[in-house]
Amino acid sequence: MKGSCACGNIQYELKDKFLIANYCHCSTCRKVHGAAFGTFGHAKAEAFQWIQGEESLIGYRSSEGNVRNFCQICGSNMPSVFAEINYVRIPLATLDDDPETKPVVHLYVKSKVPWFEIADTLPQYPEVVDLREWV
């Protein structure tokens, strides 16, 4: 699977399937996505590579141990690689190909915006859960 930022300067590839995908309703995800929630796929970092434009990434430490990457040119939310734990978090909407997965859980539902109604039957958690337990 390949993905890119809005301007096409940054491109990446995931050479394996996602382990899991989720919706996140936390205030930070909502703000960086400009939407009611963020949608992420989680995979092993060893299966991920930057194809081009890695030098255009800028990181924002949104919380302890969490860095969110963005394209310096267009501002697109980009994958965050945590090599020390062999983990990559990819905003699913940045994929150019079908991720062949669907989110299985809603996280941080206590922070959900009041104007969005969750209409599916996926499990909902008020805060974060360790998604590694789901894999």
VMD Tcl script that builds the backbone (N, CA, C; Angstrom):
set m [mol new atoms 405]
animate dup $m
set s [atomselect $m all]
$s set {name element resname resid chain x y z} {
  {N N MET 1 A 0.834 -1.177 0.000}
  {CA C MET 1 A 0.000 0.000 0.000}
  {C C MET 1 A 0.876 1.236 0.000}
  {N N LYS 2 A 0.447 2.209 -0.745}
  {CA C LYS 2 A 1.183 3.466 -0.780}
  {C C LYS 2 A 0.291 4.594 -0.300}
  {N N GLY 3 A 0.948 5.632 0.218}
  {CA C GLY 3 A 0.232 6.803 0.691}
  {C C GLY 3 A 1.053 8.048 0.458}
  {N N SER 4 A 0.418 9.193 0.649}
  {CA C SER 4 A 1.096 10.461 0.410}
  {C C SER 4 A 0.364 11.599 1.099}
  {N N CYS 5 A 1.043 12.738 1.143}
  {CA C CYS 5 A 0.422 13.953 1.664}
  {C C CYS 5 A -0.387 14.614 0.551}
  {N N ALA 6 A -1.097 15.674 0.860}
  {CA C ALA 6 A -1.958 16.346 -0.118}
  {C C ALA 6 A -1.177 16.922 -1.292}
  {N N CYS 7 A 0.031 17.448 -1.038}
  {CA C CYS 7 A 0.807 18.049 -2.132}
  {C C CYS 7 A 1.654 17.025 -2.872}
  {N N GLY 8 A 1.746 15.798 -2.353}
  {CA C GLY 8 A 2.501 14.737 -3.017}
  {C C GLY 8 A 3.990 14.742 -2.737}
  {N N ASN 9 A 4.458 15.706 -1.955}
  {CA C ASN 9 A 5.887 15.781 -1.655}
  {C C ASN 9 A 6.357 14.589 -0.816}
  {N N ILE 10 A 5.539 14.184 0.155}
  {CA C ILE 10 A 5.880 13.046 1.011}
  {C C ILE 10 A 5.118 11.825 0.528}
  {N N GLN 11 A 5.841 10.740 0.340}
  {CA C GLN 11 A 5.230 9.481 -0.066}
  {C C GLN 11 A 5.796 8.354 0.801}
  {N N TYR 12 A 4.946 7.370 1.071}
  {CA C TYR 12 A 5.369 6.240 1.891}
  {C C TYR 12 A 4.744 4.959 1.380}
  {N N GLU 13 A 5.236 3.843 1.935}
  {CA C GLU 13 A 4.721 2.537 1.555}
  {C C GLU 13 A 4.646 1.639 2.781}
  {N N LEU 14 A 3.592 0.854 2.849}
  {CA C LEU 14 A 3.442 -0.181 3.870}
  {C C LEU 14 A 3.405 -1.513 3.137}
  {N N LYS 15 A 4.363 -2.378 3.449}
  {CA C LYS 15 A 4.516 -3.643 2.722}
  {C C LYS 15 A 3.840 -4.821 3.422}
  {N N ASP 16 A 2.959 -4.539 4.355}
  {CA C ASP 16 A 2.254 -5.584 5.089}
  {C C ASP 16 A 0.851 -5.084 5.380}
  {N N LYS 17 A 0.016 -5.948 5.905}
  {CA C LYS 17 A -1.342 -5.558 6.272}
  {C C LYS 17 A -1.333 -4.844 7.623}
  {N N PHE 18 A -2.385 -4.098 7.868}
  {CA C PHE 18 A -2.554 -3.464 9.171}
  {C C PHE 18 A -2.892 -4.509 10.221}
  {N N LEU 19 A -2.414 -4.280 11.419}
  {CA C LEU 19 A -2.744 -5.151 12.543}
  {C C LEU 19 A -4.141 -4.845 13.052}
  {N N ILE 20 A -4.490 -3.549 13.063}
  {CA C ILE 20 A -5.774 -3.086 13.579}
  {C C ILE 20 A -5.978 -1.645 13.119}
  {N N ALA 21 A -7.224 -1.205 13.119}
  {CA C ALA 21 A -7.540 0.184 12.796}
  {C C ALA 21 A -8.581 0.686 13.797}
  {N N ASN 22 A -8.560 1.991 14.047}
  {CA C ASN 22 A -9.472 2.569 15.028}
  {C C ASN 22 A -9.912 3.974 14.655}
  {N N TYR 23 A -10.989 4.398 15.305}
  {CA C TYR 23 A -11.419 5.792 15.285}
  {C C TYR 23 A -10.986 6.399 16.616}
  {N N CYS 24 A -10.454 7.611 16.586}
  {CA C CYS 24 A -10.082 8.293 17.826}
  {C C CYS 24 A -10.817 9.627 17.907}
  {N N HIS 25 A -11.530 9.829 19.015}
  {CA C HIS 25 A -12.344 11.025 19.216}
  {C C HIS 25 A -11.699 12.020 20.176}
  {N N CYS 26 A -10.411 11.831 20.511}
  {CA C CYS 26 A -9.760 12.754 21.441}
  {C C CYS 26 A -9.667 14.145 20.804}
  {N N SER 27 A -9.546 15.158 21.636}
  {CA C SER 27 A -9.534 16.531 21.127}
  {C C SER 27 A -8.336 16.794 20.210}
  {N N THR 28 A -7.191 16.186 20.501}
  {CA C THR 28 A -6.025 16.407 19.642}
  {C C THR 28 A -6.265 15.814 18.255}
  {N N CYS 29 A -6.751 14.590 18.172}
  {CA C CYS 29 A -7.029 13.987 16.865}
  {C C CYS 29 A -8.064 14.814 16.106}
  {N N ARG 30 A -9.091 15.258 16.797}
  {CA C ARG 30 A -10.110 16.070 16.125}
  {C C ARG 30 A -9.495 17.340 15.542}
  {N N LYS 31 A -8.632 17.977 16.309}
  {CA C LYS 31 A -8.037 19.234 15.842}
  {C C LYS 31 A -7.041 19.022 14.699}
  {N N VAL 32 A -6.192 18.008 14.793}
  {CA C VAL 32 A -5.204 17.816 13.720}
  {C C VAL 32 A -5.848 17.289 12.437}
  {N N HIS 33 A -6.994 16.631 12.552}
  {CA C HIS 33 A -7.697 16.145 11.369}
  {C C HIS 33 A -8.732 17.150 10.861}
  {N N GLY 34 A -9.121 18.098 11.704}
  {CA C GLY 34 A -10.171 19.035 11.310}
  {C C GLY 34 A -11.493 18.323 11.081}
  {N N ALA 35 A -11.753 17.300 11.890}
  {CA C ALA 35 A -12.931 16.457 11.706}
  {C C ALA 35 A -13.412 15.945 13.065}
  {N N ALA 36 A -14.533 15.243 13.060}
  {CA C ALA 36 A -15.110 14.725 14.300}
  {C C ALA 36 A -14.247 13.661 14.962}
  {N N PHE 37 A -13.351 13.043 14.205}
  {CA C PHE 37 A -12.466 12.007 14.741}
  {C C PHE 37 A -11.325 11.770 13.773}
  {N N GLY 38 A -10.277 11.103 14.256}
  {CA C GLY 38 A -9.189 10.646 13.410}
  {C C GLY 38 A -9.365 9.158 13.170}
  {N N THR 39 A -8.909 8.678 12.034}
  {CA C THR 39 A -8.994 7.261 11.709}
  {C C THR 39 A -7.583 6.766 11.410}
  {N N PHE 40 A -7.148 5.750 12.148}
  {CA C PHE 40 A -5.767 5.285 12.058}
  {C C PHE 40 A -5.678 3.792 11.820}
  {N N GLY 41 A -4.657 3.415 11.071}
  {CA C GLY 41 A -4.261 2.025 10.943}
  {C C GLY 41 A -2.953 1.848 11.691}
  {N N HIS 42 A -2.775 0.688 12.297}
  {CA C HIS 42 A -1.583 0.397 13.091}
  {C C HIS 42 A -0.890 -0.820 12.485}
  {N N ALA 43 A 0.426 -0.710 12.334}
  {CA C ALA 43 A 1.192 -1.790 11.701}
  {C C ALA 43 A 2.582 -1.863 12.315}
  {N N LYS 44 A 3.332 -2.842 11.871}
  {CA C LYS 44 A 4.723 -2.978 12.314}
  {C C LYS 44 A 5.596 -1.989 11.536}
  {N N ALA 45 A 6.450 -1.288 12.255}
  {CA C ALA 45 A 7.338 -0.300 11.627}
  {C C ALA 45 A 8.282 -0.945 10.623}
  {N N GLU 46 A 8.653 -2.190 10.843}
  {CA C GLU 46 A 9.583 -2.860 9.930}
  {C C GLU 46 A 8.982 -3.029 8.529}
  {N N ALA 47 A 7.648 -2.915 8.404}
  {CA C ALA 47 A 6.990 -3.051 7.105}
  {C C ALA 47 A 6.743 -1.694 6.441}
  {N N PHE 48 A 7.192 -0.624 7.093}
  {CA C PHE 48 A 6.931 0.742 6.622}
  {C C PHE 48 A 8.215 1.373 6.098}
  {N N GLN 49 A 8.084 2.174 5.029}
  {CA C GLN 49 A 9.238 2.950 4.575}
  {C C GLN 49 A 8.763 4.243 3.922}
  {N N TRP 50 A 9.565 5.272 4.107}
  {CA C TRP 50 A 9.347 6.524 3.406}
  {C C TRP 50 A 9.902 6.351 1.998}
  {N N ILE 51 A 9.163 6.725 0.984}
  {CA C ILE 51 A 9.627 6.645 -0.394}
  {C C ILE 51 A 10.319 7.951 -0.777}
  {N N GLN 52 A 9.713 9.061 -0.389}
  {CA C GLN 52 A 10.329 10.360 -0.647}
  {C C GLN 52 A 9.744 11.392 0.302}
  {N N GLY 53 A 10.487 12.475 0.488}
  {CA C GLY 53 A 10.006 13.629 1.237}
  {C C GLY 53 A 10.132 13.559 2.741}
  {N N GLU 54 A 10.794 12.542 3.268}
  {CA C GLU 54 A 10.915 12.410 4.725}
  {C C GLU 54 A 11.509 13.673 5.348}
  {N N GLU 55 A 12.381 14.360 4.617}
  {CA C GLU 55 A 12.995 15.584 5.134}
  {C C GLU 55 A 11.974 16.718 5.284}
  {N N SER 56 A 10.790 16.574 4.703}
  {CA C SER 56 A 9.742 17.594 4.809}
  {C C SER 56 A 8.802 17.356 5.978}
  {N N LEU 57 A 9.067 16.301 6.748}
  {CA C LEU 57 A 8.239 16.029 7.931}
  {C C LEU 57 A 8.597 16.991 9.054}
  {N N ILE 58 A 7.593 17.382 9.794}
  {CA C ILE 58 A 7.820 18.126 11.027}
  {C C ILE 58 A 7.010 17.425 12.109}
  {N N GLY 59 A 7.618 17.224 13.269}
  {CA C GLY 59 A 6.959 16.500 14.344}
  {C C GLY 59 A 6.422 17.424 15.414}
  {N N TYR 60 A 5.303 17.035 15.981}
  {CA C TYR 60 A 4.685 17.747 17.094}
  {C C TYR 60 A 4.462 16.749 18.223}
  {N N ARG 61 A 5.086 16.996 19.370}
  {CA C ARG 61 A 4.921 16.120 20.534}
  {C C ARG 61 A 3.611 16.509 21.218}
  {N N SER 62 A 2.561 15.735 20.934}
  {CA C SER 62 A 1.233 16.072 21.455}
  {C C SER 62 A 1.007 15.561 22.875}
  {N N SER 63 A 1.771 14.577 23.287}
  {CA C SER 63 A 1.694 14.068 24.659}
  {C C SER 63 A 2.961 13.262 24.924}
  {N N GLU 64 A 3.138 12.833 26.147}
  {CA C GLU 64 A 4.318 12.051 26.526}
  {C C GLU 64 A 4.429 10.801 25.651}
  {N N GLY 65 A 5.548 10.663 24.954}
  {CA C GLY 65 A 5.788 9.492 24.129}
  {C C GLY 65 A 5.038 9.473 22.806}
  {N N ASN 66 A 4.375 10.570 22.456}
  {CA C ASN 66 A 3.585 10.595 21.226}
  {C C ASN 66 A 3.984 11.771 20.347}
  {N N VAL 67 A 4.482 11.476 19.159}
  {CA C VAL 67 A 4.833 12.507 18.188}
  {C C VAL 67 A 3.930 12.339 16.988}
  {N N ARG 68 A 3.359 13.435 16.531}
  {CA C ARG 68 A 2.520 13.442 15.329}
  {C C ARG 68 A 3.300 14.143 14.229}
  {N N ASN 69 A 3.370 13.525 13.074}
  {CA C ASN 69 A 4.107 14.092 11.950}
  {C C ASN 69 A 3.175 14.782 10.969}
  {N N PHE 70 A 3.688 15.856 10.363}
  {CA C PHE 70 A 2.941 16.628 9.374}
  {C C PHE 70 A 3.871 17.004 8.237}
  {N N CYS 71 A 3.307 17.238 7.057}
  {CA C CYS 71 A 4.075 17.766 5.940}
  {C C CYS 71 A 4.251 19.265 6.149}
  {N N GLN 72 A 5.488 19.738 6.089}
  {CA C GLN 72 A 5.768 21.168 6.273}
  {C C GLN 72 A 5.191 22.019 5.150}
  {N N ILE 73 A 4.929 21.422 4.006}
  {CA C ILE 73 A 4.446 22.183 2.855}
  {C C ILE 73 A 2.922 22.325 2.873}
  {N N CYS 74 A 2.207 21.183 2.955}
  {CA C CYS 74 A 0.742 21.241 2.861}
  {C C CYS 74 A 0.021 21.034 4.191}
  {N N GLY 75 A 0.730 20.605 5.224}
  {CA C GLY 75 A 0.131 20.428 6.539}
  {C C GLY 75 A -0.558 19.095 6.765}
  {N N SER 76 A -0.502 18.195 5.788}
  {CA C SER 76 A -1.164 16.895 5.950}
  {C C SER 76 A -0.619 16.132 7.151}
  {N N ASN 77 A -1.513 15.477 7.872}
  {CA C ASN 77 A -1.168 14.586 8.968}
  {C C ASN 77 A -0.528 13.347 8.356}
  {N N MET 78 A 0.675 13.005 8.779}
  {CA C MET 78 A 1.434 11.909 8.185}
  {C C MET 78 A 1.678 10.800 9.214}
  {N N PRO 79 A 2.122 9.640 8.757}
  {CA C PRO 79 A 2.415 8.538 9.678}
  {C C PRO 79 A 3.453 8.922 10.742}
  {N N SER 80 A 3.311 8.293 11.889}
  {CA C SER 80 A 4.283 8.438 12.971}
  {C C SER 80 A 4.901 7.077 13.220}
  {N N VAL 81 A 6.225 7.035 13.146}
  {CA C VAL 81 A 6.967 5.783 13.305}
  {C C VAL 81 A 7.609 5.765 14.683}
  {N N PHE 82 A 7.403 4.678 15.400}
  {CA C PHE 82 A 7.995 4.467 16.715}
  {C C PHE 82 A 8.866 3.218 16.605}
  {N N ALA 83 A 10.063 3.393 16.023}
  {CA C ALA 83 A 10.948 2.265 15.701}
  {C C ALA 83 A 11.317 1.446 16.928}
  {N N GLU 84 A 11.473 2.096 18.080}
  {CA C GLU 84 A 11.908 1.388 19.284}
  {C C GLU 84 A 10.906 0.333 19.741}
  {N N ILE 85 A 9.646 0.458 19.335}
  {CA C ILE 85 A 8.649 -0.566 19.671}
  {C C ILE 85 A 8.064 -1.212 18.412}
  {N N ASN 86 A 8.751 -1.018 17.254}
  {CA C ASN 86 A 8.349 -1.624 15.984}
  {C C ASN 86 A 6.888 -1.328 15.662}
  {N N TYR 87 A 6.539 -0.046 15.650}
  {CA C TYR 87 A 5.145 0.371 15.521}
  {C C TYR 87 A 5.043 1.603 14.639}
  {N N VAL 88 A 4.054 1.621 13.766}
  {CA C VAL 88 A 3.746 2.805 12.965}
  {C C VAL 88 A 2.236 3.040 13.022}
  {N N ARG 89 A 1.874 4.309 13.172}
  {CA C ARG 89 A 0.465 4.720 13.185}
  {C C ARG 89 A 0.235 5.554 11.926}
  {N N ILE 90 A -0.670 5.106 11.090}
  {CA C ILE 90 A -0.889 5.749 9.795}
  {C C ILE 90 A -2.307 6.316 9.717}
  {N N PRO 91 A -2.438 7.624 9.467}
  {CA C PRO 91 A -3.774 8.177 9.220}
  {C C PRO 91 A -4.329 7.534 7.938}
  {N N LEU 92 A -5.409 6.774 8.066}
  {CA C LEU 92 A -5.894 5.984 6.931}
  {C C LEU 92 A -6.254 6.836 5.719}
  {N N ALA 93 A -6.704 8.058 5.935}
  {CA C ALA 93 A -7.107 8.904 4.804}
  {C C ALA 93 A -5.923 9.364 3.961}
  {N N THR 94 A -4.687 9.143 4.422}
  {CA C THR 94 A -3.522 9.522 3.618}
  {C C THR 94 A -3.115 8.423 2.647}
  {N N LEU 95 A -3.772 7.275 2.726}
  {CA C LEU 95 A -3.454 6.178 1.806}
  {C C LEU 95 A -3.986 6.471 0.413}
  {N N ASP 96 A -3.204 6.113 -0.582}
  {CA C ASP 96 A -3.628 6.215 -1.969}
  {C C ASP 96 A -4.272 4.910 -2.426}
  {N N ASP 97 A -4.053 3.840 -1.681}
  {CA C ASP 97 A -4.599 2.521 -1.982}
  {C C ASP 97 A -5.618 2.129 -0.911}
  {N N ASP 98 A -6.406 1.113 -1.208}
  {CA C ASP 98 A -7.377 0.578 -0.260}
  {C C ASP 98 A -6.622 -0.059 0.911}
  {N N PRO 99 A -6.906 0.358 2.146}
  {CA C PRO 99 A -6.184 -0.217 3.287}
  {C C PRO 99 A -6.572 -1.664 3.582}
  {N N GLU 100 A -7.619 -2.149 2.964}
  {CA C GLU 100 A -8.079 -3.521 3.173}
  {C C GLU 100 A -8.322 -3.817 4.647}
  {N N THR 101 A -8.746 -2.793 5.370}
  {CA C THR 101 A -9.113 -2.948 6.773}
  {C C THR 101 A -10.164 -1.899 7.102}
  {N N LYS 102 A -10.854 -2.126 8.184}
  {CA C LYS 102 A -11.822 -1.144 8.684}
  {C C LYS 102 A -11.598 -1.004 10.182}
  {N N PRO 103 A -11.855 0.177 10.719}
  {CA C PRO 103 A -11.725 0.344 12.165}
  {C C PRO 103 A -12.634 -0.623 12.922}
  {N N VAL 104 A -12.136 -1.066 14.080}
  {CA C VAL 104 A -12.879 -2.031 14.891}
  {C C VAL 104 A -13.275 -1.479 16.257}
  {N N VAL 105 A -12.906 -0.216 16.543}
  {CA C VAL 105 A -13.161 0.335 17.866}
  {C C VAL 105 A -13.137 1.863 17.818}
  {N N HIS 106 A -13.897 2.480 18.715}
  {CA C HIS 106 A -13.875 3.929 18.930}
  {C C HIS 106 A -13.169 4.196 20.254}
  {N N LEU 107 A -12.184 5.091 20.236}
  {CA C LEU 107 A -11.443 5.446 21.450}
  {C C LEU 107 A -11.725 6.890 21.839}
  {N N TYR 108 A -11.527 7.209 23.108}
  {CA C TYR 108 A -11.725 8.550 23.672}
  {C C TYR 108 A -13.129 9.085 23.404}
  {N N VAL 109 A -14.118 8.228 23.542}
  {CA C VAL 109 A -15.498 8.622 23.270}
  {C C VAL 109 A -15.984 9.686 24.263}
  {N N LYS 110 A -15.375 9.750 25.439}
  {CA C LYS 110 A -15.785 10.792 26.391}
  {C C LYS 110 A -15.452 12.192 25.859}
  {N N SER 111 A -14.549 12.281 24.866}
  {CA C SER 111 A -14.184 13.564 24.269}
  {C C SER 111 A -14.913 13.826 22.950}
  {N N LYS 112 A -15.824 12.961 22.575}
  {CA C LYS 112 A -16.545 13.071 21.306}
  {C C LYS 112 A -17.282 14.405 21.224}
  {N N VAL 113 A -17.295 14.982 20.028}
  {CA C VAL 113 A -18.042 16.227 19.836}
  {C C VAL 113 A -19.543 15.940 19.935}
  {N N PRO 114 A -20.305 16.867 20.497}
  {CA C PRO 114 A -21.734 16.605 20.696}
  {C C PRO 114 A -22.535 16.545 19.386}
  {N N TRP 115 A -22.012 17.106 18.323}
  {CA C TRP 115 A -22.769 17.154 17.075}
  {C C TRP 115 A -22.567 15.930 16.188}
  {N N PHE 116 A -21.757 14.964 16.634}
  {CA C PHE 116 A -21.549 13.733 15.875}
  {C C PHE 116 A -22.139 12.564 16.634}
  {N N GLU 117 A -22.961 11.771 15.960}
  {CA C GLU 117 A -23.577 10.598 16.567}
  {C C GLU 117 A -22.877 9.345 16.023}
  {N N ILE 118 A -22.336 8.525 16.917}
  {CA C ILE 118 A -21.746 7.252 16.495}
  {C C ILE 118 A -22.899 6.310 16.177}
  {N N ALA 119 A -22.980 5.887 14.934}
  {CA C ALA 119 A -24.137 5.114 14.482}
  {C C ALA 119 A -23.826 3.640 14.224}
  {N N ASP 120 A -22.590 3.214 14.465}
  {CA C ASP 120 A -22.263 1.804 14.258}
  {C C ASP 120 A -22.309 1.060 15.587}
  {N N THR 121 A -22.038 -0.221 15.551}
  {CA C THR 121 A -22.109 -1.049 16.763}
  {C C THR 121 A -20.725 -1.446 17.278}
  {N N LEU 122 A -19.677 -0.746 16.824}
  {CA C LEU 122 A -18.326 -1.059 17.287}
  {C C LEU 122 A -18.188 -0.741 18.769}
  {N N PRO 123 A -17.301 -1.433 19.464}
  {CA C PRO 123 A -17.057 -1.118 20.877}
  {C C PRO 123 A -16.595 0.332 21.031}
  {N N GLN 124 A -17.016 0.936 22.136}
  {CA C GLN 124 A -16.654 2.321 22.441}
  {C C GLN 124 A -15.996 2.372 23.818}
  {N N TYR 125 A -14.875 3.089 23.894}
  {CA C TYR 125 A -14.154 3.233 25.155}
  {C C TYR 125 A -14.028 4.712 25.486}
  {N N PRO 126 A -14.240 5.073 26.755}
  {CA C PRO 126 A -14.180 6.487 27.131}
  {C C PRO 126 A -12.794 7.099 26.945}
  {N N GLU 127 A -11.764 6.283 27.073}
  {CA C GLU 127 A -10.392 6.766 26.890}
  {C C GLU 127 A -9.656 5.797 25.970}
  {N N VAL 128 A -8.363 5.679 26.151}
  {CA C VAL 128 A -7.554 4.813 25.290}
  {C C VAL 128 A -7.502 3.406 25.886}
  {N N VAL 129 A -7.314 2.424 25.026}
  {CA C VAL 129 A -7.044 1.051 25.449}
  {C C VAL 129 A -5.794 0.600 24.697}
  {N N ASP 130 A -5.139 -0.406 25.188}
  {CA C ASP 130 A -3.951 -0.930 24.523}
  {C C ASP 130 A -4.410 -1.790 23.347}
  {N N LEU 131 A -4.269 -1.250 22.146}
  {CA C LEU 131 A -4.748 -1.965 20.959}
  {C C LEU 131 A -3.954 -3.220 20.669}
  {N N ARG 132 A -2.770 -3.355 21.271}
  {CA C ARG 132 A -1.984 -4.573 21.054}
  {C C ARG 132 A -2.710 -5.788 21.587}
  {N N GLU 133 A -3.598 -5.591 22.562}
  {CA C GLU 133 A -4.382 -6.703 23.103}
  {C C GLU 133 A -5.407 -7.199 22.102}
  {N N TRP 134 A -5.727 -6.374 21.117}
  {CA C TRP 134 A -6.760 -6.718 20.132}
  {C C TRP 134 A -6.192 -7.503 18.965}
  {N N VAL 135 A -4.890 -7.514 18.824}
  {CA C VAL 135 A -4.261 -8.103 17.632}
  {C C VAL 135 A -4.050 -9.596 17.838}
}
mol reanalyze $m
mol bondsrecalc $m
mol representation Tube
mol addrep $m
